[in-house]
Amino acid sequence: MDIEKIRNDFKILDKGVIYLDSAATSLTPDCVVNAVIGYYNDYNANIERGVYSFSQEASKEYEEAHQKVAHFLGASEEEIVFTKNCTYGINLVANALKFKKGDNIVTTLLEHHSNYLPWLRLRDRYGVEVKRIKPSKEGFFNLKDFKEAIDSNTKIVAVTHVSNCLGTIIPVFEISEIAHKNNALFLVDGAQSAPHFSINLKELGCDFFSCSGHKMLGPTGTGVLYIKKELWDKIEPFEIGGGMIKSVDIDDFTTADGWEKFEAGTPNIAGGIGLGAAVEYLNKIDMKNIEEYERKLTIKMMEGMKKIKNLIILGPDDPEKRTGVIPFKVPNMSPHEIAFVLDEVANIAIRSGLHCCHPLHNSVLNEPDGTARASLYFYNSEEEVDIFIQTLKEVM
Ligand SMILES: Cc1ncc(COP(=O)(O)O)c(C=O)c1O
């Protein structure tokens, strides 16, 4: 991988920022920006409605973007719904399922609020039980806890693939086997996995997979929800209206067959086309190369941080079991102070606080102020890691 060449594809890097907050949202390469501008400048029109050439071209580009994302995730085109973000995809599933008294939902205390609050609301709405599996402080689970919690009344099991707070990679396939043995549905929150390693949804064992387009080089306002083909007819869209129907009469309607069923109204056309360009770019670099390079950077960053006296790194020590999301603490400095100072003295952007995981910080980590969090992506260089370590040493 030619990092210098890759970095030239990201115009914003000319500003000299050391961007270590890709777990929140990634930077956007020129090809994605150009795809968005290209739509507005060259063929701006609504899709699936007009017979004129601009509308035909916009429809074709938007449909092709679904195909590219489907190929990227190892799914088929009709299984891929474009959403506005990862949160929306999870809410779509939570609002589409039907529950009866006695049902339960299994999730964990590692989850981002986006994969936690939609399930809690179902508890309040339908009286279903929400069982929450507790991870260790490193973010690991004991599979036995899932075996005990999941039973014949479990409707859905919803688990993150990678922790956005600790970087821990969760063995979701093993959990899917337990869920399916009990005839429960299985949802994976892939917000922190899809950008960083190769995903094959046919092999992952999930029924639903939601991720953020904007964390994998796509424009903001983009996300992806995978719904397994076999479930397509059983899931009701919770938004209905234009664009998602096959036919409508005065009293009734039938829904479209493919992803249109779940994309009511005019979608984010430019964003979807931009997301198509993003996964094409990732494919060109190859997710295997990205994963390998990010692991090397993660090891370098962790080794450098470990040499700084009194600095505490959270999450797994084994680089094979984590991604480049690295939370840390500095004694006598709040996470926000650390982030503020790094920005002030060296133009380094990191995240600080509770990372939308209040239950994890309060009930598992016992860190009510949260952590400072550096998160890497493949456009980060070894030199940037060196500057980060050196600056952190000086700050301390
Ligand atoms: C694990 C995880 N799930 C869900 C989300 C929510 O993603 P979005 O902001 O795209 O809805 C995030 C965002 O940080 C995340 O890290």
PDBQT file of the ligand as one rigid body, heavy atoms in Angstrom, charges set to zero:
ROOT
HETATM    1  C1  LIG A 401     -20.655   0.810  17.261  1.00  0.00    +0.000 C 
HETATM    2  C2  LIG A 401     -21.475   1.962  16.749  1.00  0.00    +0.000 A 
HETATM    3  N1  LIG A 401     -22.780   1.780  16.527  1.00  0.00    +0.000 NA
HETATM    4  C3  LIG A 401     -23.561   2.750  16.057  1.00  0.00    +0.000 A 
HETATM    5  C4  LIG A 401     -23.048   4.007  15.811  1.00  0.00    +0.000 A 
HETATM    6  C5  LIG A 401     -23.951   5.074  15.292  1.00  0.00    +0.000 C 
HETATM    7  O1  LIG A 401     -23.600   5.374  13.973  1.00  0.00    +0.000 OA
HETATM    8  P1  LIG A 401     -24.309   6.535  13.181  1.00  0.00    +0.000 P 
HETATM    9  O2  LIG A 401     -23.828   7.804  13.773  1.00  0.00    +0.000 OA
HETATM   10  O3  LIG A 401     -23.877   6.320  11.767  1.00  0.00    +0.000 OA
HETATM   11  O4  LIG A 401     -25.773   6.334  13.352  1.00  0.00    +0.000 OA
HETATM   12  C6  LIG A 401     -21.694   4.261  16.043  1.00  0.00    +0.000 A 
HETATM   13  C7  LIG A 401     -21.130   5.597  15.839  1.00  0.00    +0.000 C 
HETATM   14  O5  LIG A 401     -20.135   5.969  16.380  1.00  0.00    +0.000 OA
HETATM   15  C8  LIG A 401     -20.888   3.196  16.522  1.00  0.00    +0.000 A 
HETATM   16  O6  LIG A 401     -19.591   3.383  16.756  1.00  0.00    +0.000 OA
ENDROOT
TORSDOF 0
